[in-house]
Amino acid sequence: MENILDNDNKYIKDYRLLKSAMIQTIHNANMLSNNTKELDMTKVKIQELLEENIFKDIQTVEDAEEYRKIFTSVIDIINQKQIHIIVKPHIEFTEKVLDYLKNNDKSKYYIFLTEREIINDIYQEGYSHNIKYSFCNGEVELILESNKDCFFLHIYLYNLNDNKKYNILRKKLNLEINKIFCKFYEDKNYVYRYNIDTEKDSPEEIAEAMIKLYNLLKENL
């Protein structure tokens, strides 16, 4: 990857020329036609620009493979950039929650992901456990989670195999959880869940709830 995208690589120089030509051509055509639907013409223009700028230099299978690797790499990078844009509010909120935990949670029992790890996990797995407290070897988890569609706090009991312990914990949670955090609703997959609004919710409130929920779970497991 690094060699393919090296600044001195002749293929990436050609790609940059192609990109500039594509942007300018599409922009000019849209200005002339007052067309705002850029995708209506993109495929045709790409074909023309490839023939004019790159295809003449692709003479072997090896040349074609080199360009294929470059464009595959570019697509991967763009897809990750798109995810970053979508989940940036989640990341910023997570960082504020983490700051609060670092200053106020003496247990330090949580694990957390970096910004890059969050983006990579969402790109590769479809979701990211931004901050997580784990109990009973992962059978019970308190998680601040992101995906492209939502951002939420949940308590996950689905893997708790000890039915007696599970029932006791559910009963205790049902009694105590609203005293700690009254915004949870019961969800069949996550047991307790709250969908976070990054514009309206307070990171400090979420962090404080996580500390208290951790203590509640620890005392009852």
Salt bridges, closest charged atoms under 4 A:
GLU48 OE1 - LYS45 NZ 3.52
GLU65 OE2 - ARG68 NH2 2.77
GLU115 OE2 - HIS84 NE2 2.92
GLU141 OE2 - LYS132 NZ 3.52
GLU145 OE1 - HIS129 NE2 3.23
GLU145 OE1 - HIS154 NE2 2.87
GLU176 OE1 - LYS179 NZ 3.73
GLU186 OE1 - ARG170 NH2 2.55
ASP201 OD1 - LYS183 NZ 3.36
GLU205 OE1 - LYS183 NZ 3.40
